[in-house]
Amino acid sequence: MQEILGSIWWMIVSLGILVTFHEFGHYWVARRCGVRVLRFSVGFGKPLWSRVGRDGTEYVIAALPLGGYVKMLDEREADVPTAELDQAFNRKPVSQRIAIVAAGPLFNLLLCLLLLWGMFLIGKDDYLPLVGRADKVAAEAGFRSGDRILSIDGRSMDTWTHVGMHLTGAALDRLPVEIEVQGSDGVTRSLSLDLGRLPEGLKETELVPAIGLIQLQRLLPPVVGGVSADSPAAQAGIRPGDRIRSIDGQTIGYFDEISAHVENAGEVGRPAVVSVEREDSLLELSLQPVRNTETAEGAATWIFGVAAERTAATPDAVLRFGPIDAAGAAFNETWRLTTSTFGMLYRMVSGAASLQNLSGPISIAQFANDSAQRGVAWFLFFLAVLSLSLCIMNLLPIPILDGGHLLYYLIEAIKGAPVSEKSLIAGQYVGMVVLGSLMALAFYNDILRVFSS
């Protein structure tokens, strides 16, 4: 219950900030252009709070916090007194109307830059792009344990977040990428990772794991966190806290290396010799693997009956800069996020990426809560990504959205006359259908994620 309430609260906070800034963009430019603003509303529906300012604008906080609007004086919506016609939106030159409509998305872009600037000032903790182990396609490309990823296709990689973002797009496109790494010996190497070699039929969530680059910080030490009752490990006397040093003479560096040795011993039908460190003692134990048929995948596996000690990975990279350098970093990060977002939109339209990537209010609420729990810097990053997404979404040429209005005004600027009333009405209906369909799909995706998790 606490998580649900937290998600709802942080979603309201997030959307409240972004919508207020977006609508303030429309409001501020409209006032600069001499347009009278009748109402500035954050949210839809029944007003929870309202007051009329000295400028005559009614400021409202409404019950449904999933958007907002700025209502301007306009002859198309109501009769306008002759004395106020010069303050009507529809009477303004097309260049000013374009500026007013574009101001909302552009203010979201500005907010994204400001949020990222603040994030870099505070310092966002993350993980260095260090390779713990390379399997599959990554191993074929020449990756080694301890490699530090320096750049991908010429773009610097400071964290695993950047690596994951770039590899996700390349994996969806099945494109080769050129990667520069620095080995644990300090020698820099150039590797070619051919993502066209990824197996066919993989789900999108399986693409990046199928590359075989295992993050060093995610590898768990070979320390026993739990022992199953009546298992070979329990019968041999293994206890939580024991560290497995070797199996059949092979050193165990990380917990996930155990399963391969267990499978090998189980298949040949012999006990495995396990060296266990307990406090200051080193014990030699003999364990006979047993078949485990109760797996989520349904396939039987050989097991000892031990579970890893779950410890949270400690961030080892902090992106923190001074005020001037943080501004440059914010511009770079905004460009990185923008290209990634447009790339994903293109892939969804072309069919290279699934429409399940669309997220609705449930996912937004969960992400908002998760980022808030990780600290101020991560919450600022989440807000920046959401603000940029709101900017891009509103610029799409869909009637009802800002991008649709901009399209109408651009047509008017080219042909020298407004778009016909009939075309406007038809566009409104088309826009409602398209927007409603996208919202329904996003909500459907949210429900699927909830029940599949």
Secondary structure, DSSP 8 states (H G I E B T S, - for coil): -HHHHHHHHHHHHHHHHHHHHHHHHHHHHHHHTT--EEEEEEEEEEEEEEEE-TTS-EEEEEEEEEEEEEEE--TTTS---GGGGGG-GGGS-HHHHHHHHHHHHHHHHHHHHHHHHHHHHH-EEE---BEEEE-HHHHHHT--TT-EEEEETTEE--SHHHHHHHHHHHHHHT-EEEEEEE-TTS-EEEEEEEGGGS-TT--HHHHHHHH-EEEGGG---SBEEEE-TTSHHHHHT--TT-EEEEETTEE--SGGGHHHHHHHHHHHT--EEEEEEETTEEEEEEE--EEE---TT---EEE-SEEE--------EEE---HHHHHHHHHHHHHHHHHHHHHHHHHHHHTSS-GGG---HHHHHHHHHHHHHH-HHHHHHHHHHHHHHHHHHHTSS-TTSHHHHHHHHHHHHHHSS---HHHHHHHHHHHHHHHHHHHHHHHHHHHHHHHH-
